[in-house]
Amino acid sequence: MALIIYGMGPSPFVRKVRVVMAEKGVDYTLENVNIFPAPDWFMEISPLKRIPVLRDTDKPEPNTIPDSSAICLYLEQTHPEPQLYPQDGFERGRAAWLEEYADTEMAGNIGLGVFRPIALSALMGKEQDTETANKTMTEKMPRIFDYLSDVLGDRDYLVGSAFSIADIAVATQFVNLQHAGFKVDAAKWPALADYVARMHARPSFTALIDEEAALFAKTRAA
């Protein structure tokens, strides 16, 4: 099986897929695609113009899967170990919900309200919008931190007693918050701050965080 991932490293959705692949020990090639604007050939395999897209070259055409959640499901099916989706039906449903929450509510607020105004603007050579980022952190992020803190409670993981797709989906959004220079206030949300640190300390996350941090550092130095 020869797998290609089309996308850009700093995308939380590309990172979600790459973390799953790292956790499962799946080999792949990453091909960078700039979607600002998306090239015509990419729009043919991603009708919503979103990254990532996976191509399995061992499959007959059409051999692509767009959308990170669909890709992760495919990887779980083809590479079942280690298991990243809970076996219990209710817990699997909870994990799917938290993945959706991360992909929509968290991504919308962190991506558009913090990451894009700060980190992505710097990467594209544009002026940073600190006012929007600070406003988002003050007015919108606390309810997200509160909710995730309630879900986590005193447990190590968001669902059940094992690392799962829920943890990957949520933790990847926090990487983008970090790239923009923000983090969970440990004084207000100590358990959540500790949880994020533990997730990001996993080798599957650390390698990608370091790779992306080097990219941003290179941009700042240019």
C-alpha positions as CSV (number, residue, x, y, z in Angstrom):
1,M,0.0,0.0,0.0
2,A,1.5,3.3,-1.1
3,L,-0.2,6.3,0.5
4,I,0.0,10.0,-0.3
5,I,-1.3,12.8,1.8
6,Y,-2.0,16.1,0.1
7,G,-2.0,19.1,2.4
8,M,0.0,21.5,4.4
9,G,1.7,20.6,7.7
10,P,0.3,23.4,9.9
11,S,-3.3,22.4,9.1
12,P,-4.8,20.7,12.2
13,F,-6.7,18.3,9.9
14,V,-3.6,17.2,8.1
15,R,-1.8,16.9,11.4
16,K,-4.7,14.7,12.8
17,V,-4.2,12.3,10.0
18,R,-0.4,12.3,10.3
19,V,-0.7,11.6,14.0
20,V,-2.9,8.6,13.4
21,M,-0.5,7.3,10.8
22,A,2.4,7.8,13.2
23,E,0.6,6.1,16.1
24,K,-0.1,3.1,13.7
25,G,3.3,3.1,12.1
26,V,1.9,3.7,8.6
27,D,4.3,4.9,5.9
28,Y,3.2,7.7,3.6
29,T,4.4,10.6,1.5
30,L,3.3,14.1,2.3
31,E,2.8,16.4,-0.8
32,N,2.3,20.0,0.1
33,V,-0.6,21.7,-1.5
34,N,-1.4,25.4,-1.2
35,I,-5.1,25.9,-1.3
36,F,-4.9,29.7,-1.4
37,P,-6.1,29.2,-4.1
38,A,-6.5,25.5,-4.7
39,P,-5.1,24.3,-8.0
40,D,-7.7,22.8,-10.5
41,W,-6.3,19.3,-10.1
42,F,-6.8,19.4,-6.4
43,M,-10.4,20.6,-6.7
44,E,-11.1,17.5,-8.7
45,I,-10.2,15.2,-5.8
46,S,-11.5,17.6,-3.1
47,P,-14.8,19.2,-4.1
48,L,-14.9,21.2,-0.9
49,K,-11.4,22.5,-1.5
50,R,-10.2,21.2,1.9
51,I,-7.1,19.4,3.0
52,P,-6.1,16.7,3.6
53,V,-6.8,14.2,0.8
54,L,-5.5,10.7,0.9
55,R,-4.5,8.8,-2.2
56,D,-4.0,5.0,-2.0
57,T,-2.1,4.2,-5.1
58,D,-2.8,0.5,-4.8
59,K,-6.4,1.2,-5.5
60,P,-8.0,1.7,-8.9
61,E,-9.2,5.2,-9.6
62,P,-11.0,7.0,-8.0
63,N,-8.4,6.2,-5.3
64,T,-8.7,9.3,-3.2
65,I,-10.5,10.1,0.1
66,P,-11.0,13.7,1.1
67,D,-11.7,14.8,4.7
68,S,-9.6,13.9,7.7
69,S,-12.3,12.0,9.5
70,A,-13.0,9.8,6.5
71,I,-9.3,9.2,6.1
72,C,-8.9,8.3,9.8
73,L,-11.7,5.8,9.6
74,Y,-10.1,4.2,6.5
75,L,-6.7,3.9,8.3
76,E,-8.4,2.3,11.4
77,Q,-9.9,-0.3,9.0
78,T,-6.7,-1.0,7.1
79,H,-4.4,-0.7,10.1
80,P,-6.4,-1.8,13.2
81,E,-3.5,-1.8,15.6
82,P,-3.2,0.1,17.9
83,Q,-7.0,0.7,18.1
84,L,-7.8,4.4,18.1
85,Y,-11.6,4.1,18.0
86,P,-13.2,2.7,21.2
87,Q,-14.7,-0.8,21.0
88,D,-17.7,0.0,23.2
89,G,-20.5,1.4,21.1
90,F,-21.4,4.3,23.4
91,E,-17.7,5.3,23.8
92,R,-17.2,5.2,20.1
93,G,-20.2,7.5,19.7
94,R,-18.7,9.9,22.3
95,A,-15.4,9.8,20.5
96,A,-17.1,10.6,17.2
97,W,-18.9,13.5,18.8
98,L,-15.7,15.0,20.3
99,E,-13.9,14.6,17.0
100,E,-16.8,16.6,15.4
101,Y,-16.6,19.2,18.2
102,A,-12.9,19.6,17.6
103,D,-13.3,19.8,13.8
104,T,-16.0,22.4,13.9
105,E,-16.3,24.4,17.2
106,M,-12.6,24.3,18.1
107,A,-11.3,24.7,14.6
108,G,-13.7,27.6,13.8
109,N,-12.7,29.6,16.9
110,I,-9.0,28.7,17.0
111,G,-8.4,28.6,13.3
112,L,-10.3,31.7,12.3
113,G,-10.1,33.6,15.5
114,V,-6.5,33.0,16.6
115,F,-4.3,30.9,14.3
116,R,-5.2,32.7,11.0
117,P,-4.9,36.3,12.4
118,I,-1.5,35.5,14.0
119,A,0.4,32.5,12.7
120,L,-1.0,32.1,9.2
121,S,-0.7,35.9,8.6
122,A,3.0,35.7,9.6
123,L,3.5,32.7,7.3
124,M,1.9,34.6,4.4
125,G,3.8,37.8,5.1
126,K,0.7,39.7,6.2
127,E,0.2,42.0,9.2
128,Q,-0.9,40.2,12.3
129,D,-4.3,40.9,13.8
130,T,-3.6,40.7,17.6
131,E,-6.9,42.4,18.4
132,T,-9.0,39.6,16.9
133,A,-6.8,36.9,18.5
134,N,-7.0,38.5,22.0
135,K,-10.7,39.0,21.7
136,T,-11.2,35.4,20.7
137,M,-9.2,34.2,23.6
138,T,-11.1,36.4,26.0
139,E,-14.7,36.0,24.7
140,K,-14.9,32.6,23.0
141,M,-12.2,30.2,24.2
142,P,-13.2,30.0,27.9
143,R,-16.4,28.1,27.2
144,I,-14.4,25.6,25.1
145,F,-11.9,25.2,27.9
146,D,-14.8,24.8,30.4
147,Y,-16.5,22.2,28.3
148,L,-13.4,20.1,27.7
149,S,-12.4,20.3,31.4
150,D,-15.8,19.0,32.3
151,V,-15.5,16.2,29.8
152,L,-12.0,15.2,30.9
153,G,-12.8,15.4,34.7
154,D,-10.0,13.6,36.6
155,R,-9.4,11.0,33.8
156,D,-6.3,10.7,31.6
157,Y,-8.2,10.6,28.3
158,L,-11.4,12.2,27.0
159,V,-13.2,8.9,26.3
160,G,-12.8,5.7,28.3
161,S,-9.4,4.8,29.6
162,A,-7.3,4.8,26.4
163,F,-5.9,7.2,23.9
164,S,-8.3,7.6,21.0
165,I,-9.3,9.6,18.0
166,A,-11.1,12.0,20.3
167,D,-7.7,12.9,22.0
168,I,-6.0,13.3,18.6
169,A,-8.7,15.5,17.2
170,V,-8.8,17.8,20.2
171,A,-5.1,17.9,20.8
172,T,-4.3,18.8,17.2
173,Q,-6.4,22.0,17.5
174,F,-4.4,23.0,20.6
175,V,-1.2,22.8,18.5
176,N,-2.5,25.6,16.3
177,L,-3.3,27.6,19.4
178,Q,0.3,27.1,20.5
179,H,1.7,28.1,17.1
180,A,-0.2,31.4,17.6
181,G,1.5,32.0,20.9
182,F,-1.5,31.1,23.2
183,K,-2.2,28.2,25.6
184,V,-4.6,27.0,28.2
185,D,-4.3,29.0,31.4
186,A,-3.0,26.4,33.9
187,A,-4.2,28.5,36.8
188,K,-7.8,28.4,35.6
189,W,-7.9,25.0,33.9
190,P,-5.1,23.0,35.5
191,A,-6.3,19.5,34.5
192,L,-6.9,20.6,30.8
193,A,-3.5,22.3,30.6
194,D,-1.8,19.1,32.0
195,Y,-3.8,17.0,29.5
196,V,-2.8,19.1,26.5
197,A,0.9,18.9,27.6
198,R,0.7,15.1,27.9
199,M,-0.9,14.7,24.5
200,H,1.7,17.0,22.8
201,A,4.5,15.0,24.5
202,R,3.6,11.9,22.7
203,P,6.2,11.2,20.0
204,S,3.5,11.3,17.3
205,F,2.7,14.9,18.2
206,T,6.2,16.1,19.2
207,A,7.8,15.3,15.8
208,L,5.1,17.3,13.9
209,I,5.1,20.2,16.4
210,D,8.9,20.5,16.0
211,E,8.7,20.3,12.2
212,E,6.0,23.0,12.1
213,A,7.8,25.2,14.7
214,A,10.9,25.2,12.5
215,L,8.8,26.4,9.6
216,F,7.4,29.3,11.5
217,A,10.8,30.2,12.9
218,K,12.2,30.2,9.3
219,T,9.4,32.5,8.3
220,R,10.1,35.0,11.1
221,A,13.8,35.0,10.3
222,A,13.3,35.7,6.6
